[in-house]
């Protein structure tokens, strides 16, 4: 990979990767109330998650965040692959924002005070899309088309 390409992607990969890796590591050994709260919010937006035990859900979430954060931080993982993973993950977060009652002002996409914590994750969607597009449009010589 050309150094210029690596440098162009570095800020995106470092910021998102470090943020997600830290989030995953902080969930590694949740107490029961934390696991129940995280699971409850996710299951409220994604009903199929109700079938998964709270501690198992948080362990899977933690593992996924650690894997994704690491993939973003390690430059040998192709940008398109890291971007696709981030885009999929962030779509789930945006889905939480859109589906969780009280996160948005009535009839609007604008967040309530409580919704700001979830609405701000839209930046991950932008980073994921940028990495995916950049990686897919890259020529074999390392220069994007």
TAQUIWO-V910278 format. One record per backbone hydrogen bond with DSSP energy under -0.5 kcal/mol. NH is the residue of the N-H (numbers start at 1). CO is the residue of the C=O. E is the energy in kcal/mol with one decimal. If there is no record, write none. Layout:
nh;co;e
NH;CO;E
NH;CO;E
This chain:
nh;co;e
6;2;-2.2
7;3;-2.7
8;4;-2.0
9;5;-1.8
10;6;-1.6
11;7;-0.7
13;9;-2.6
14;10;-3.0
15;11;-2.1
16;12;-2.0
17;13;-2.3
18;14;-2.5
19;15;-1.8
20;16;-2.6
21;17;-2.7
22;18;-2.3
23;19;-1.9
24;20;-2.5
25;21;-2.6
26;22;-2.2
27;23;-0.8
27;24;-0.6
28;25;-1.1
30;27;-0.8
35;31;-2.5
36;32;-2.4
37;33;-2.1
38;34;-2.6
39;35;-2.6
40;36;-2.7
41;37;-2.1
42;38;-2.2
43;39;-3.3
44;40;-1.7
45;41;-1.2
46;42;-2.9
49;46;-2.4
50;47;-2.1
51;48;-1.0
52;49;-1.5
57;53;-2.8
58;54;-2.4
59;55;-2.0
60;56;-2.4
61;57;-2.7
62;58;-2.8
63;59;-2.4
64;60;-2.5
65;61;-2.6
66;62;-2.6
67;63;-2.6
68;64;-2.7
69;65;-2.9
70;66;-2.3
71;67;-2.4
72;68;-2.1
73;69;-1.7
74;70;-2.0
75;73;-0.7
77;74;-1.8
78;76;-0.5
82;78;-2.7
83;79;-3.0
84;80;-2.4
85;81;-2.2
86;82;-2.4
87;83;-2.7
88;84;-2.3
89;85;-2.4
90;86;-2.9
91;87;-1.8
92;88;-1.4
93;89;-1.4
94;90;-2.8
95;91;-2.3
96;92;-1.8
97;93;-2.0
98;94;-2.6
99;95;-2.4
100;96;-2.0
101;99;-0.6
103;100;-1.6
105;110;-3.0
108;105;-2.0
112;103;-2.2
116;112;-0.9
116;113;-0.7
118;115;-0.7
119;115;-3.1
120;116;-2.2
121;118;-1.5
122;119;-1.8
123;120;-1.5
124;121;-1.3
125;121;-0.8
126;122;-1.7
127;123;-2.1
128;124;-2.7
129;125;-2.6
130;126;-2.3
131;127;-2.6
132;128;-2.4
133;129;-2.7
134;130;-2.6
135;131;-2.6
136;132;-2.5
137;133;-2.0
138;135;-0.6
139;143;-2.0
142;139;-2.3
144;142;-0.5
145;137;-2.7
